[in-house]
Amino acid sequence: MQKYKVYVLRAESGKIYIGHSQDSEARLLEHNRHESKATRPENDWKIVYEEQFETRALAMKRENFLKSGAGRRALKNKGVLD
């Protein structure tokens, strides 16, 4: 069974995007090819952080947390965000 990853992307401009996927590398290519509406305006996305989960439900729960204020503070404490 393939696992799910929650990933944090940073664009060349410093913007951040948080998402989940079974294949974060393939998803990164989609973001950089401007195939995602949310990340289309930015260029040169890079994965700066990843976590792996057994189920999509767990990954989605973690993604939602990381998008919250507390989650962003946690990422900042880990040195992922400025």
Stockholm file with secondary structure:
# STOCKHOLM 1.0

chainA/1-82         MQKYKVYVLRAESGKIYIGHSQDSEARLLEHNRHESKATRPENDWKIVYEEQFETRALAMKRENFLKSGAGRRALKNKGVLD
#=GR chainA/1-82 SS CCCEEEEEEECTTSCEEEEEESCHHHHHHHHHTTCSTTTTTCCCCEEEEEEEESSHHHHHHHHHHHTSHHHHHHHHHTTSCC
#=GC SS_cons        CCCEEEEEEECTTSCEEEEEESCHHHHHHHHHTTCSTTTTTCCCCEEEEEEEESSHHHHHHHHHHHTSHHHHHHHHHTTSCC
//
